[in-house]
Amino acid sequence: MYAIVDIAGKQYRVEEKEKLFVSRLDAEVGNKIELDNVLLVEKKGDVAIGKPRIEGASIKATVLDHVKADKVVVFKKKKRKGYRVKRGHRQPYTQIEINTIKVS
C-alpha cells in the first residue's frame, strides 16, 4: 500500500514505516502530525485518485529530527574587475516517519 501526498507544496510517494526528508515543518521533534492532503492511494491493485484530493484519507507521521542538507557553495567572479563573492547555503529539512495510511 502506498500513497501520494502533498507536503509543503511538494508531492511524495510514501509507504508505511518509511522515513523521508521533507521541507522544514513547524512541529517539535517527537510530535505526531496528520497529513490530510492525500492525492492518490493504491491498495492491493486498487487505485483511488482524488479530484484533487481524497476526502477522508489521512496519513499519520512522527517528526524524527530537524536537519540541514549539505552545503551548496555559490561563487561569483568577474574577470579583471576584482569582484569575487563566495556564499554558502544549507537547506533546512525535517525527517519524518510514516506510521499509518488511512482511507475511509
Contacts in CASP RR format, 6 or more apart in sequence:
PFRMAT RR
TARGET T0000
AUTHOR 0000-0000-0000
METHOD contacts of the structure
MODEL  1
MYAIVDIAGKQYRVEEKEKLFVSRLDAEVGNKIELDNVLLVEKKGDVAIG
KPRIEGASIKATVLDHVKADKVVVFKKKKRKGYRVKRGHRQPYTQIEINT
IKVS
1 15 0 8 1.000
1 16 0 8 1.000
1 41 0 8 1.000
1 42 0 8 1.000
1 43 0 8 1.000
1 44 0 8 1.000
1 101 0 8 1.000
2 13 0 8 1.000
2 14 0 8 1.000
2 15 0 8 1.000
2 41 0 8 1.000
2 42 0 8 1.000
2 101 0 8 1.000
3 13 0 8 1.000
3 14 0 8 1.000
3 15 0 8 1.000
3 38 0 8 1.000
3 39 0 8 1.000
3 40 0 8 1.000
3 41 0 8 1.000
3 42 0 8 1.000
3 57 0 8 1.000
3 59 0 8 1.000
3 101 0 8 1.000
4 11 0 8 1.000
4 12 0 8 1.000
4 13 0 8 1.000
4 14 0 8 1.000
4 38 0 8 1.000
4 39 0 8 1.000
4 40 0 8 1.000
4 41 0 8 1.000
5 11 0 8 1.000
5 12 0 8 1.000
5 14 0 8 1.000
5 35 0 8 1.000
5 37 0 8 1.000
5 38 0 8 1.000
5 39 0 8 1.000
5 59 0 8 1.000
6 37 0 8 1.000
6 39 0 8 1.000
6 53 0 8 1.000
7 22 0 8 1.000
7 23 0 8 1.000
7 25 0 8 1.000
7 35 0 8 1.000
7 37 0 8 1.000
8 22 0 8 1.000
8 23 0 8 1.000
8 24 0 8 1.000
8 25 0 8 1.000
9 23 0 8 1.000
10 22 0 8 1.000
10 23 0 8 1.000
11 39 0 8 1.000
12 20 0 8 1.000
12 22 0 8 1.000
14 20 0 8 1.000
14 59 0 8 1.000
14 98 0 8 1.000
14 101 0 8 1.000
15 98 0 8 1.000
15 101 0 8 1.000
16 98 0 8 1.000
16 99 0 8 1.000
16 100 0 8 1.000
16 101 0 8 1.000
17 97 0 8 1.000
17 98 0 8 1.000
17 99 0 8 1.000
18 97 0 8 1.000
18 98 0 8 1.000
19 64 0 8 1.000
19 95 0 8 1.000
19 96 0 8 1.000
19 97 0 8 1.000
19 98 0 8 1.000
20 95 0 8 1.000
20 96 0 8 1.000
20 98 0 8 1.000
21 67 0 8 1.000
21 93 0 8 1.000
21 94 0 8 1.000
21 95 0 8 1.000
22 93 0 8 1.000
22 94 0 8 1.000
22 96 0 8 1.000
23 92 0 8 1.000
23 93 0 8 1.000
23 94 0 8 1.000
24 66 0 8 1.000
24 92 0 8 1.000
24 93 0 8 1.000
24 94 0 8 1.000
25 33 0 8 1.000
25 63 0 8 1.000
25 94 0 8 1.000
25 96 0 8 1.000
27 33 0 8 1.000
27 63 0 8 1.000
27 94 0 8 1.000
28 63 0 8 1.000
29 63 0 8 1.000
29 64 0 8 1.000
29 65 0 8 1.000
29 66 0 8 1.000
30 62 0 8 1.000
30 63 0 8 1.000
30 64 0 8 1.000
31 62 0 8 1.000
31 63 0 8 1.000
32 60 0 8 1.000
32 61 0 8 1.000
32 62 0 8 1.000
32 63 0 8 1.000
32 99 0 8 1.000
33 60 0 8 1.000
33 61 0 8 1.000
33 62 0 8 1.000
33 63 0 8 1.000
33 96 0 8 1.000
34 58 0 8 1.000
34 59 0 8 1.000
34 60 0 8 1.000
34 61 0 8 1.000
35 58 0 8 1.000
35 59 0 8 1.000
35 60 0 8 1.000
35 61 0 8 1.000
36 53 0 8 1.000
36 56 0 8 1.000
36 57 0 8 1.000
36 58 0 8 1.000
36 59 0 8 1.000
37 53 0 8 1.000
38 50 0 8 1.000
38 53 0 8 1.000
38 54 0 8 1.000
38 57 0 8 1.000
38 58 0 8 1.000
38 59 0 8 1.000
38 103 0 8 1.000
39 49 0 8 1.000
39 50 0 8 1.000
39 52 0 8 1.000
39 53 0 8 1.000
39 54 0 8 1.000
40 47 0 8 1.000
40 48 0 8 1.000
40 49 0 8 1.000
40 50 0 8 1.000
40 54 0 8 1.000
41 47 0 8 1.000
41 48 0 8 1.000
41 54 0 8 1.000
41 57 0 8 1.000
41 101 0 8 1.000
41 103 0 8 1.000
42 48 0 8 1.000
43 103 0 8 1.000
48 54 0 8 1.000
48 57 0 8 1.000
48 103 0 8 1.000
54 103 0 8 1.000
56 102 0 8 1.000
56 103 0 8 1.000
56 104 0 8 1.000
57 101 0 8 1.000
57 102 0 8 1.000
57 103 0 8 1.000
57 104 0 8 1.000
58 102 0 8 1.000
59 98 0 8 1.000
59 100 0 8 1.000
59 101 0 8 1.000
59 102 0 8 1.000
60 98 0 8 1.000
60 99 0 8 1.000
60 100 0 8 1.000
60 102 0 8 1.000
61 96 0 8 1.000
61 97 0 8 1.000
61 98 0 8 1.000
61 99 0 8 1.000
62 96 0 8 1.000
62 97 0 8 1.000
62 99 0 8 1.000
63 94 0 8 1.000
63 95 0 8 1.000
63 96 0 8 1.000
64 95 0 8 1.000
64 96 0 8 1.000
64 97 0 8 1.000
65 94 0 8 1.000
65 95 0 8 1.000
66 92 0 8 1.000
66 93 0 8 1.000
66 94 0 8 1.000
66 95 0 8 1.000
67 92 0 8 1.000
67 93 0 8 1.000
67 94 0 8 1.000
67 95 0 8 1.000
68 90 0 8 1.000
68 91 0 8 1.000
68 92 0 8 1.000
68 93 0 8 1.000
69 90 0 8 1.000
69 91 0 8 1.000
69 92 0 8 1.000
69 93 0 8 1.000
70 90 0 8 1.000
71 88 0 8 1.000
71 89 0 8 1.000
71 90 0 8 1.000
72 88 0 8 1.000
72 89 0 8 1.000
72 90 0 8 1.000
72 91 0 8 1.000
73 86 0 8 1.000
73 87 0 8 1.000
73 88 0 8 1.000
74 85 0 8 1.000
74 86 0 8 1.000
74 87 0 8 1.000
74 88 0 8 1.000
74 89 0 8 1.000
75 84 0 8 1.000
75 85 0 8 1.000
75 86 0 8 1.000
75 87 0 8 1.000
76 83 0 8 1.000
76 84 0 8 1.000
76 85 0 8 1.000
76 86 0 8 1.000
77 83 0 8 1.000
77 84 0 8 1.000
77 85 0 8 1.000
END
